Amino acid sequence: MKQSSTDILIIGAGPAGLIAGARAAECGATVVILEKMDQPAMKLRITGKGRCNITNSAEMEDFLTHFSPNPRFLKPAFYTFFNTQLLEKLERLNVPTVVERGGRVFPVSQSAKDVAEALIKWGRESGVKVWTNACVSELVVSDGEIRSVTLKDGQTIEAKSVIIATGGVSYPGTGSSGDGYRLAKSVGHTITPVRPALVPLLTEGTVAQSMQGLSLKNVTASLWVDEKKQADDFGEMIFTHFGLSGPIILTLSRKAVIALDKRQSVEICLDLKPALDETKLDTRLIRELNTHGKQQFKSILKGLLPQKMIPVCADVVEISLDKPASQISGVERKALLRFLKNFRFTINGHRGLKEAIVTAGGVSIKEIDSKTMASKLLQGLYFAGEVLDIDADTGGYNLQAAFSTGWLAGQSSAHWFAASSDSIGKV
Ligand SMILES: Cc1cc2nc3c(=O)[nH]c(=O)nc-3n(C[C@H](O)[C@H](O)[C@H](O)COP(=O)(O)OP(=O)(O)OC[C@H]3O[C@@H](n4cnc5c(N)ncnc54)[C@H](O)[C@@H]3O)c2cc1C
């Protein structure tokens, strides 16, 4: 059994762990990152469908509104290292970025791998060592201080300070399988129950399924809980073999999951023509039906809906596709109007944690000092990234939280180490 030691030991080489390592090393500490997979940043490499939505260009106050459960917790981390500093740093690492719709920031190369490699390079140049295939199984504590960690293969590594950056419990194939919760709990931390956030939703019946693969752009989806509107979002969505997915559905899913857990009734309502209010759309329908009276209903629908949705619409509004436009009654036109502005799906479940883009819940932030990311329970222990009970909408917010908390945890642990003792030896 090999015994080693370092100033700061980081568990997990995801975005939070990598940036924590680079920053701690820049502040003068010796740093080892332990990563259980055979390469660092597996999840980061698949973010944004391989393009990596690094952050969002929103201003701080707007940015914070995208977080739950307590956005204020992130303020000190964001004041220390926010989107502009991140993008400047990436630019210096030869990863120029571009802002897209909704303030979403991507690398110009459109490659998440480039972001991962840049972070690894930054750490390496600052002297960080990354050990892969190194799965931490235990934290060793004595006299109220963290002393070392034990790996699955029995190896022990001493450290003055440990940062847990093990991520959540979604997409476990990337390495984030909830180990951090178990480690944190073993030293007395409270774990807020975890549940999926940003997760596809299951629909009752077969209507959504019959449009599997159809993606819609520029639509508004609203979430209704017990017949009251809770939230809405504008953008892109997709019908799948189980129901609804895509960015705007994922954004609404957090509140939907909570409501489903409470056994409340949940509906998603699609407005397929958000640019037109009901009166304007009705006027347009009247004009279409009058001008093209001899055409069949299906021809009218071609100008209004994607092909895959046409038979579905005819079914829902109960108008034969062959019916001449001139014979469509006022009641039928109102049914069509309802379909276009208020296409409703009853939600009866959601996909599991494994398929969630992020995990809600985690290490309770009440037990973490937001100014340093230090544990309030155990000296020398720090947390960063998704392992904490913070989660956000889609749009680059989750990665920024991982980067900002990682930076702060790395910097604070290095300063704490420098203030508290001399280095105890090098790996
Ligand atoms: C498909 C998908 C797409 C996404 N796209 C985006 C996006 O475009 N923009 C955005 O903002 N967010 C996106 N996210 C969310 C974002 O990827 C995460 O919030 C972010 O990766 C969290 O970073 P982290 O460093 O905290 O954890 P992770 O990235 O999960 O990294 C944790 C690391 O810890 C390691 N680890 C775990 N346990 C141990 C252990 N016991 N010992 C050693 N190592 C361990 C893991 O192997 C892993 O490498 C996406 C998520 C998914 C699943």
The ligand as an ORCA input file, in Angstrom:
! r2SCAN-3c Opt
* xyz 0 1
  C     -26.106     15.589    -21.004
  C     -25.771     16.805    -20.168
  C     -25.606     18.027    -20.780
  C     -25.343     19.156    -20.008
  N     -25.157     20.348    -20.644
  C     -24.894     21.455    -19.924
  C     -24.629     22.691    -20.564
  O     -24.525     22.773    -21.799
  N     -24.451     23.789    -19.776
  C     -24.499     23.721    -18.408
  O     -24.350     24.750    -17.743
  N     -24.669     22.547    -17.772
  C     -24.854     21.414    -18.501
  N     -25.010     20.216    -17.852
  C     -24.832     20.166    -16.381
  C     -23.331     20.191    -16.030
  O     -22.649     19.275    -16.848
  C     -23.079     19.851    -14.558
  O     -23.840     20.688    -13.744
  C     -21.583     19.991    -14.235
  O     -20.838     19.060    -14.964
  C     -21.320     19.790    -12.742
  O     -19.941     19.888    -12.553
  P     -19.241     19.185    -11.297
  O     -17.770     19.366    -11.491
  O     -19.856     19.627    -10.052
  O     -19.594     17.628    -11.428
  P     -19.293     16.569    -12.578
  O     -19.130     17.210    -13.881
  O     -20.353     15.550    -12.420
  O     -17.895     15.967    -12.154
  C     -17.725     15.200    -10.975
  C     -16.493     14.322    -11.128
  O     -16.256     13.643     -9.894
  C     -15.843     12.304    -10.162
  N     -16.118     11.463     -8.992
  C     -17.333     11.152     -8.472
  N     -17.184     10.368     -7.385
  C     -15.847     10.178     -7.221
  C     -15.060      9.451     -6.262
  N     -15.609      8.742     -5.279
  N     -13.717      9.461     -6.400
  C     -13.125     10.162     -7.406
  N     -13.803     10.854     -8.333
  C     -15.157     10.879     -8.229
  C     -16.687     11.943    -11.374
  O     -16.163     10.835    -12.080
  C     -16.685     13.233    -12.178
  O     -15.615     13.285    -13.087
  C     -25.242     19.062    -18.594
  C     -25.387     17.816    -17.990
  C     -25.638     16.690    -18.756
  C     -25.780     15.351    -18.080
*
